[in-house]
Amino acid sequence: MAVLLGGALLGGWHGPALAESRHSVTPALRNTLESVLSEAPSPEQIWASRQWIDSMEPRLARFVSDPELRLLLVQRIYQEARLAGLAPEIVLAVIQVESAFKPEAISSAGAVGLMQIMPFWIAELGRSADDLRDPLLNLRYGCTILAHYLEVERGDLTRALARYNGSRGQTWYPERVMRAWRQHWWFAH
């Protein structure tokens, strides 16, 4: 899976993958969501993660005032993004655009949580006990869904972001995410 680096809420926004709710989920996406990769990090990966967390945690302060919660959130964003093969900075930008880091956010279309996940995913996966208001679980769903769309779109982040938002074929949403990334979450690796 490729790792890509690289305002006001607009009308027509419907939360991630609203279009997918009209169709059954593909077996590939189901398998992606149901599987979790686990592998022990190398010392270099541990050092890189600490550098990234130390850089991003203060930037998150404008959205999350509680220092303990902020540190936990930035650590989990890094972990879930890397687990899904995503650049964690892009995940931060998606969360900023989707919910402004408010885990209790619910869109007019019913998308829930930090990454604004549509509740149909719970039913589709047969995981009725999952609570999308749980920020850590919401991160797992959101990162996995975005990674799947990035794979479907053969590494094209603009198209993957549009799919994630349910605005396929339009560029306003990917442009907002990329602007948030450049302005707030850019990190030189």
C-alpha positions in Angstrom: 0.0 0.0 0.0 1.4 3.4 -1.0 2.3 6.0 1.7 1.6 9.4 0.3 2.9 12.6 1.7 2.9 15.4 0.1 -12.2 26.7 6.1 -15.8 26.6 6.3 -17.8 23.4 5.9 -19.0 23.3 2.3 -22.5 22.3 1.2 -22.9 18.8 0.0 -20.7 17.3 2.6 -22.0 13.9 3.7 -19.2 12.3 5.8 -16.9 9.5 4.7 -18.2 7.0 2.2 -21.8 8.0 2.1 -21.9 6.8 -1.4 -20.7 3.4 -0.3 -23.8 3.1 2.0 -25.9 2.7 -1.2 -23.9 -0.3 -2.2 -22.7 -3.4 -0.5 -19.1 -3.3 0.8 -16.6 -5.1 -1.4 -15.0 -8.2 0.0 -11.6 -6.5 -0.2 -12.7 -3.7 2.0 -14.3 -6.1 4.4 -11.0 -8.1 4.6 -9.0 -4.9 5.1 -11.3 -3.7 7.9 -11.3 -7.1 9.6 -7.6 -7.6 9.5 -5.0 -5.9 11.7 -1.3 -6.0 10.9 1.0 -6.5 13.9 4.8 -6.3 13.8 7.3 -5.2 16.4 8.8 -1.8 15.6 12.5 -1.4 15.0 14.6 1.1 17.1 14.6 3.4 14.0 10.8 3.3 13.9 10.5 4.0 17.6 12.9 7.0 17.3 11.0 8.3 14.2 7.6 8.0 16.0 9.0 9.9 19.0 10.2 12.7 16.8 6.9 12.9 15.0 4.9 12.8 18.3 7.1 15.5 19.8 6.5 17.7 16.8 2.7 17.2 16.5 1.6 17.1 20.1 2.1 20.9 20.6 0.3 21.6 17.3 -2.7 19.7 18.5 -3.0 21.9 21.6 -5.2 24.4 19.8 -7.8 21.6 19.3 -7.3 19.5 22.5 -6.5 21.3 25.7 -6.0 18.3 28.0 -2.3 17.4 27.7 -2.8 13.7 28.6 -5.6 13.3 26.2 -3.7 15.2 23.5 -0.6 12.9 23.9 -2.8 9.8 23.8 -4.6 11.0 20.7 -1.4 11.9 18.8 0.2 8.6 19.7 -2.8 6.6 18.5 -3.1 8.7 15.3 0.5 7.8 14.5 0.0 4.2 15.4 -3.3 3.7 13.4 -2.0 5.7 10.4 1.2 3.6 10.2 -0.8 0.4 10.8 -2.9 1.3 7.8 0.1 2.4 5.7 -0.9 6.1 5.7 1.0 9.3 6.4 -0.1 10.3 9.9 0.0 13.9 8.9 -2.8 13.3 6.3 -4.8 11.6 9.1 -4.4 14.7 11.3 -5.6 16.9 8.4 -8.6 14.6 7.7 -9.6 14.8 11.4 -9.2 18.6 11.4 -11.5 18.9 8.4 -14.0 16.2 9.4 -14.5 17.0 13.1 -12.0 19.6 14.3 -10.9 16.9 16.7 -14.2 16.6 18.5 -14.9 12.9 19.2 -18.6 13.6 19.8 -19.1 15.2 16.4 -22.1 13.9 14.4 -22.7 15.2 10.8 -26.1 16.0 9.4 -25.8 12.7 7.4 -25.1 10.8 10.6 -21.4 10.3 10.3 -19.8 9.9 13.8 -16.7 10.8 15.7 -13.2 12.1 14.9 -13.0 10.7 11.4 -16.8 10.9 10.8 -17.5 7.3 10.1 -20.9 6.3 8.7 -22.7 3.9 11.1 -23.5 1.5 8.2 -20.0 0.1 8.7 -21.0 -1.4 12.0 -23.9 -3.3 10.5 -21.9 -4.2 7.4 -19.1 -5.8 9.5 -21.5 -7.4 11.9 -19.8 -5.7 14.8 -22.8 -4.3 16.7 -20.8 -3.8 19.9 -18.5 -1.3 18.2 -19.1 2.3 19.3 -18.0 4.8 16.7 -18.0 7.5 19.4 -14.9 5.8 20.9 -12.2 7.9 19.5 -9.6 5.1 19.3 -12.0 2.8 17.5 -13.1 5.6 15.3 -9.4 6.1 14.3 -9.1 2.4 13.5 -12.1 2.5 11.2 -11.2 5.8 9.5 -7.6 5.0 8.8 -8.5 1.6 7.5 -11.3 2.9 5.2 -9.0 5.7 3.9 -6.2 3.2 3.3 -8.6 1.0 1.4 -9.7 3.9 -0.8 -6.1 4.8 -1.5 -5.5 1.3 -2.7 -8.6 1.3 -4.8 -7.5 4.6 -6.4 -4.0 3.2 -7.0 -2.3 5.7 -4.8 -4.2 8.8 -6.0 -4.7 10.6 -2.7 -7.1 13.2 -4.2 -9.5 10.5 -5.5 -9.1 8.5 -2.3 -10.0 11.5 -0.2 -13.0 12.3 -2.4 -14.2 8.7 -2.0 -13.7 8.9 1.8 -15.9 12.0 2.0 -18.5 10.7 -0.4 -17.8 13.4 -2.9 -16.2 11.2 -5.6 -15.5 13.1 -8.8 -15.2 16.5 -6.9 -12.0 18.1 -5.6 -13.2 20.6 -2.9 -12.8 18.1 0.0 -9.4 16.8 -1.0 -8.3 20.4 -1.4 -9.5 21.3 2.1 -7.6 18.3 3.5 -4.4 19.1 1.6 -4.6 22.8 2.7 -5.0 21.7 6.4 -2.0 19.4 5.9 0.2 22.1 4.5 -0.8 24.8 6.9 -0.8 22.8 10.2 0.6 19.3 9.9 3.5 19.4 7.5 6.4 17.3 8.8 9.7 16.9 7.1 10.8 13.2 7.4 
